[in-house]
Amino acid sequence: MTNLGLGGQCHLDPTVAMVIRDRPADLITLKLGVNCVISGSLNARTFPAAITGMVSIIRERQPLVPIGLVSPIMYPSREKEPNAVGCTMRDVRDAIRDVCQRLTDAGDRNLSFYDGLQIFGRAEMEQYSADQCHPDADGIEVLAEAFDRIVMSDLMSRIRG
């Protein structure tokens, strides 16, 4: 397992896509959106293009590896409130879902979208987060179990055929 958790620095940089592209993988998950959109480094126009670029770069050497695009978990203060570039978390989730749909319509049968709200939604955030942004220790366990159940089990079933 290789984890490129970028600690608030995931801005869909092409160099990161190249690192992922060049590492052998059985499956890839890309948890996208919060840092690059809420910070304002990407907007409604550039965010979808950056996702498309990242997936395209990875596909250069990983054409058949299952990739899961995972949207943000619940972020109560940003669900409906636009950031400096006019995006809400709803917009971010919709953009990731749309990019995934467009790429699968174009022929990428090994790309899947996973809604972060299904992994860690409002109820979980209220119960397991003091700042309503970052899950606490128990919340991380809840999130990990849901991620395994929703994302990993689906991607692993694609590997097994």
Secondary structure as UniProt FT lines:
FT   TURN            7..8
FT   HELIX           14..22
FT   STRAND          28..31
FT   HELIX           34..38
FT   TURN            44..45
FT   HELIX           46..59
FT   TURN            60..61
FT   STRAND          67..70
FT   HELIX           76..78
FT   TURN            84..85
FT   HELIX           89..105
FT   TURN            106..107
FT   TURN            109..110
FT   STRAND          111..114
FT   HELIX           116..119
FT   HELIX           122..128
FT   HELIX           137..147
FT   HELIX           148..152
FT   HELIX           153..160
//
